[in-house]
Amino acid sequence: MYQRIFLFLVLLGLVLWISPWIAIAAATVFSFFQSSHNYYEIILIGVISDSIYNTFLLEYGWFHAPLFTTISAGVFLVLILLQRRMNMYA
């Protein structure tokens, strides 16, 4: 439990002071070292990054697709599928 909180604070620091791209990459690496299979903090890091940097992937009228949230949700889904296929997570 404390390890997850510590890793989330590290990721939050990466978003705030370095780059959201590095934070998403670090969250991907951290997800393989967690005891639980689902590391939902990746999506939360994407939402926080979009709210801080106000980035949009697609702007069409009233529809705005947030960049980092979309990427982090995609990475999360790929990680779930990848971890199910790996023998050490089965």
Sequence and secondary structure as in RCSB ss.txt:
>XXXX:A:sequence
MYQRIFLFLVLLGLVLWISPWIAIAAATVFSFFQSSHNYYEIILIGVISDSIYNTFLLEYGWFHAPLFTTISAGV
FLVLILLQRRMNMYA
>XXXX:A:secstr
 HHHHHHHHHHHHHHHHT HHHHHHHHHHHHTT SSS  THHHHHHHHHHHHH  EEEEETTEEEEHHHHHHHHH
HHHHHHHHHHSGGG 
